[in-house]
């Protein structure tokens, strides 16, 4: 059964009198976070987690200044020390000592075992804390109920700038709660909902709300669960980009996007002057779809990173891109075309575009058809221009 705020207050009162007295005793400013944690475990009758203890001790070595706080890194995938993953009750104890803390500005709790019960404690913490601006909850076990609690807490939170929910299966209904939050919250700048099993309804709702949102600068909507082949979500995303003038980073990996969707998106981006990073990796874009991107790059003056990894652009698609980059575009800095069935003809065309483009600095091309002659030619181009252009062409099998 979920522990409620009333249960927690009652337990605190039983052990140390009033909640105010408890906070005063446990969160005394002269105590280190590690010592506060040990005392809080006693107050809440919660077993100590040795991994949390260790990471709190490590955090005390950080240089805390008046202008820059610290991020507590308690990630469950830490390979350097023994890990006892953070549970719901572990987070309740952490929240107890951090609610009024002024120097912890970030919490990294990815790859732990927080559930909807833990999300309840997270929500209460977000309502009480006024210093944490970064919260990473990637790949925990938070579901739809937890998403609702966290999203509603963000209706009133005016501090958090970056939330990562990647890998928590909040599903379509959970995505709807975050769409509603985006209508109200005007502080959050980065929202990561990738691999959360969002559905068509929630994607359309988020895109609709984002058309008017002026706070979010980076949005990750990777790998939704889509059943339709009509690309409705891409059409609504395109409309969002046509109207939104603040979003700088957009991730649309694994959206089942085809040439029709790319065309709609490119049409919208002709009128967009804010987007810097566009991720279209792992879709179904072919050479015909890349032709629209090539035409866009001839006119676009803001896009700096374009990720087309794991599509099917082939040689013709690479040539379309190389023409735009060689003769017109002087903004793009990084291009990724990994695993796109490109052979020597297309790869050489891309490398040749570097001869006239002084801005493009990174091309990622491994996973394509790299024969020896192609590698020699690309390496020669890289050596010829690297000293003055700072080019890095990544070739890796």
C-alpha positions in Angstrom: 0.0 0.0 0.0 1.3 3.5 -0.9 2.6 5.5 2.0 0.7 8.8 2.2 1.9 12.2 3.3 -0.4 11.8 6.4 1.3 8.5 7.3 4.7 10.0 7.0 3.8 13.1 9.1 2.3 10.8 11.8 5.4 8.6 12.0 7.6 11.7 12.2 5.5 13.0 15.1 5.5 9.8 17.0 9.3 9.6 17.0 10.4 13.2 17.5 7.4 15.3 18.3 6.2 17.8 15.7 7.3 17.8 12.1 9.1 21.1 12.6 11.1 19.5 15.5 12.0 16.6 13.3 13.2 18.8 10.5 15.2 20.9 12.9 16.9 17.9 14.4 17.6 15.9 11.2 18.3 18.7 8.7 20.5 20.8 10.9 22.8 22.8 8.6 26.0 21.8 10.4 25.4 18.1 9.6 26.7 16.6 6.3 24.2 15.0 4.0 25.6 11.6 4.9 24.9 12.1 8.6 21.5 13.6 7.9 20.7 10.5 5.9 21.7 8.2 8.8 19.6 10.1 11.2 16.6 10.2 8.9 16.8 6.4 8.5 16.5 6.2 12.3 13.6 8.6 12.4 11.7 6.8 9.7 12.7 3.3 10.8 14.1 2.8 7.3 17.1 0.4 6.8 20.2 2.2 5.5 21.1 1.7 1.9 24.9 1.4 1.6 24.9 2.6 -2.0 23.1 5.8 -1.0 25.5 6.3 1.9 28.5 5.9 -0.4 27.2 8.3 -3.0 26.3 10.9 -0.4 29.8 10.7 1.1 31.2 11.2 -2.5 29.0 14.2 -3.0 30.6 15.9 0.0 33.8 16.1 -1.9 32.2 18.3 -4.5 33.0 22.0 -4.7 29.9 23.8 -3.6 29.8 27.5 -4.5 27.2 30.2 -4.0 26.3 30.2 -7.7 26.6 26.5 -8.5 25.0 23.6 -6.6 25.7 19.8 -6.9 23.9 16.9 -8.6 23.5 13.8 -6.4 24.4 10.9 -8.7 22.7 7.8 -7.4 22.2 6.0 -10.7 21.4 2.3 -10.3 23.7 1.4 -13.3 26.9 2.6 -11.6 29.6 0.0 -12.5 32.3 1.5 -10.3 30.8 0.6 -6.9 28.5 -2.1 -5.5 24.9 -1.0 -6.1 21.8 -1.6 -4.0 19.1 0.0 -6.1 17.1 2.8 -4.7 13.6 1.7 -3.6 10.4 3.8 -3.0 11.2 4.0 0.7 14.8 4.9 0.0 13.6 7.9 -2.0 11.2 8.9 0.8 14.2 9.1 3.1 16.2 11.1 0.6 13.3 13.5 0.0 13.0 13.9 3.8 16.6 15.3 4.1 16.5 17.3 0.8 13.1 19.1 1.0 14.7 22.2 2.5 18.2 21.7 1.2 19.7 24.7 -0.7 22.8 23.3 -2.4 21.6 20.1 -4.1 20.3 21.3 -7.5 20.2 18.0 -9.3 19.1 14.4 -8.7 20.2 11.5 -10.9 18.2 8.4 -10.0 18.1 6.5 -13.3 18.1 2.7 -13.5 16.6 2.2 -10.0 13.4 0.5 -9.0 11.1 3.4 -8.2 7.4 2.5 -8.8 4.2 4.6 -8.6 4.6 4.6 -4.8 8.0 6.2 -5.2 6.5 8.6 -7.8 4.1 9.8 -5.0 7.1 10.7 -2.9 8.7 12.4 -5.9 5.6 14.4 -6.5 5.5 15.6 -2.9 9.2 16.4 -3.0 8.7 18.6 -6.2 5.9 20.5 -4.4 8.1 21.2 -1.4 11.6 21.7 -2.9 12.6 25.0 -4.5 16.2 24.3 -5.6 16.3 21.1 -7.7 16.3 22.0 -11.3 17.4 18.6 -12.8 15.6 15.3 -12.1 16.6 12.1 -13.9 14.2 9.2 -13.4 15.1 7.2 -16.5 14.4 3.5 -16.6 12.6 3.1 -13.3 9.3 1.3 -13.0 6.9 4.3 -12.9 3.6 3.8 -14.7 0.5 5.8 -15.5 -0.4 6.6 -11.9 3.1 7.8 -11.1 3.0 9.9 -14.3 -0.2 11.6 -13.1 1.3 12.4 -9.7 4.5 13.9 -11.1 2.8 15.8 -13.9 0.3 17.4 -11.4 3.1 18.3 -9.1 4.7 20.2 -11.9 1.5 22.3 -12.2 2.9 24.3 -9.3 6.6 23.7 -9.4 8.5 26.7 -10.6 12.1 25.4 -10.2 12.5 22.2 -12.2 14.1 22.9 -15.6 14.9 19.4 -16.9 13.0 16.1 -16.4 14.0 12.8 -17.8 11.3 10.1 -17.8 12.8 7.9 -20.5 11.9 4.2 -20.3 9.1 4.5 -17.7 6.1 2.9 -19.2 3.6 5.7 -18.5 1.7 4.8 -21.7 -0.8 6.9 -23.6 -2.7 8.1 -20.5 0.4 9.1 -18.7 1.4 11.1 -21.8 -1.9 12.9 -21.6 -1.1 14.1 -18.0 2.1 15.6 -19.2 0.3 17.3 -22.1 -2.0 18.9 -19.6 1.0 19.9 -17.5 2.6 21.7 -20.5 -0.4 23.9 -20.7 0.2 25.2 -17.2 3.9 24.9 -16.4 6.0 27.8 -17.7 9.4 26.9 -16.2 10.3 23.4 -17.5 12.8 23.7 -20.4 13.7 20.1 -21.2 11.3 17.1 -21.2 12.3 13.6 -22.1 9.4 11.2 -22.7 11.3 8.8 -25.0 10.6 5.0 -24.8 7.6 5.7 -22.5 5.0 3.8 -24.7 3.2 7.0 -25.6 0.3 6.6 -28.1 -1.2 8.5 -31.0 -3.6 10.4 -28.7 -0.9 11.7 -26.3 1.5 12.6 -29.1 -1.2 14.7 -30.8 -2.1 16.3 -27.5 1.6 17.1 -26.7 2.1 18.5 -30.3 -1.1 20.7 -30.0 0.0 22.1 -26.6 3.5 22.7 -27.8 2.3 24.9 -30.6 1.9 27.6 -28.0 4.4 26.6 -25.3 7.1 29.2 -24.9 9.3 27.4 -22.3 10.3 24.0 -23.6 13.5 24.1 -25.5 14.2 20.3 -25.9 11.6 17.6 -26.3 12.2 13.8 -26.7 9.3 11.7 -28.0 11.3 8.7 -29.2 9.7 5.3 -29.8 6.0 5.8 -29.2 3.6 2.9 -29.8 1.8 3.6 -33.1 -0.6 1.4 -34.9 -1.7 3.6 -37.8 0.3 4.1 -41.0 -1.3 7.4 -41.8 1.4 9.5 -40.0 -1.2 11.6 -38.2 1.3 12.3 -35.4 3.9 13.6 -37.8 1.3 15.9 -39.4 0.5 17.4 -36.0 4.2 17.6 -35.1 4.8 19.5 -38.3 2.0 22.0 -37.4 3.7 22.3 -34.0 7.0 23.3 -35.6 5.3 25.8 -37.8 3.9 27.6 -34.8 6.5 27.1 -32.1 9.3 29.6 -32.0 11.2 28.4 -28.9 11.9 24.6 -29.4 15.5 24.1 -30.2 15.9 20.3 -30.0 13.4 17.6 -31.2 13.8 13.8 -31.1 11.5 11.7 -33.3 13.3 8.4 -33.4 11.3 5.3 -34.3 8.1 7.2 -35.3 7.5 5.0 -38.4 8.0 8.2 -40.4 8.0 7.8 -44.1 8.5 10.2 -47.1 5.1 11.8 -46.7 5.8 12.7 -43.1 9.2 14.1 -43.9 7.7 16.3 -46.6 5.1 17.7 -44.1 7.8 18.3 -41.6 10.1 20.1 -44.0 7.3 22.3 -45.2 6.8 23.4 -41.7 10.5 24.0 -41.0 10.7 26.5 -43.8 8.9 28.8 -41.4 10.8 27.8 -38.3 13.7 29.8 -37.0 14.5 28.1 -33.7 15.2 24.4 -34.2 18.9 23.5 -33.9 18.8 19.7 -33.5 16.5 17.3 -35.4 16.6 13.6 -34.7 14.9 11.5 -37.3 16.9 8.3 -36.8 15.4 4.8 -37.1 12.5 5.7 -39.3 11.6 4.6 -42.9 12.9 7.6 -44.8 14.2 6.8 -48.3 16.0 8.8 -51.0 12.8 10.5 -52.0 12.2 11.8 -48.4 15.8 13.0 -48.1 15.2 15.0 -51.3 12.9 17.2 -49.2 15.5 17.5 -46.5 18.1 18.5 -49.1 15.8 21.3 -50.4 15.2 22.5 -46.9 18.9 22.6 -46.1 19.5 24.9 -49.1 17.4 27.6 -47.3 17.5 26.7 -43.6 19.9 28.9 -41.6 19.3 27.5 -38.1 19.6 23.7 -38.1 23.0 22.6 -36.7 22.6 18.8 -36.1 20.7 16.4 -38.3 20.5 12.7 -37.3 19.3 10.3 -40.0 20.9 7.2 -38.6 19.3 3.9 -39.6 17.1 5.0 -42.4 17.3 4.0 -46.1 18.6 7.0 -47.9 21.2 5.1 -50.1 23.5 6.8 -52.6 20.9 9.1 -54.2 19.9 10.4 -50.7 23.5 11.0 -49.8 24.0 12.9 -53.1 21.0 15.1 -52.4 22.4 16.0 -49.0 25.9 16.6 -50.4 24.7 19.1 -53.0 22.9 21.1 -50.4 25.9 21.1 -48.1 28.5 21.8 -50.8 26.7 24.8 -52.5 24.2 26.3 -50.1 24.0 25.4 -46.4 26.5 27.0 -44.1 24.8 26.2 -40.8 24.8 22.5 -40.3 27.7 21.3 -38.1 27.0 17.6 -37.7 25.4 15.0 -39.9 24.7 11.4 -39.0 23.9 8.9 -41.7 25.0 5.7 -40.0 23.5 2.4 -41.5 21.7 3.9 -44.5 22.9 1.4 -47.2 25.2 4.1 -48.7 28.0 2.8 -50.9 31.2 4.5 -52.1 29.5 6.8 -54.6 27.3 8.5 -51.9 30.0 8.5 -49.2 32.5 10.1 -51.5 29.9 12.8 -52.5 29.4 13.6 -48.8 33.2 13.9 -48.2 33.6 16.1 -51.3 31.0 18.5 -49.9 33.6 19.3 -47.2 35.9 20.9 -49.7 33.6 23.9 -50.0 31.7 23.8 -46.7 33.7 25.4 -43.9 31.1 24.8 -41.2 30.3 21.1 -41.3 32.7 19.4 -38.8 31.3 16.0 -38.1 30.0 13.3 -40.4 29.1 9.9 -39.0 29.1 7.2 -41.7 29.9 3.8 -40.2 27.5 0.9 -40.9 27.4 1.7 -44.6 29.2 0.0 -47.6 32.8 1.1 -47.0 35.1 -0.6 -49.4 38.9 0.0 -49.4 38.9 2.5 -52.2 36.2 4.6 -50.6 38.0 4.6 -47.2 41.2 5.8 -48.9 39.4 8.6 -50.7 37.5 9.8 -47.6 40.7 9.6 -45.5 42.5 11.7 -48.0 39.8 14.3 -48.0 39.8 14.4 -44.2 43.6 14.8 -44.0 43.6 17.5 -46.7 41.0 19.7 -44.9 41.2 18.8 -41.2 43.9 21.4 -40.3 41.8 24.3 -41.5 38.3 22.9 -41.1 38.6 20.8 -37.9 36.8 17.9 -39.7 36.2 14.6 -38.0 34.8 11.9 -40.3 34.0 8.9 -38.1 34.5 5.6 -39.8 33.8 2.6 -37.5 32.8 -1.0 -38.3 
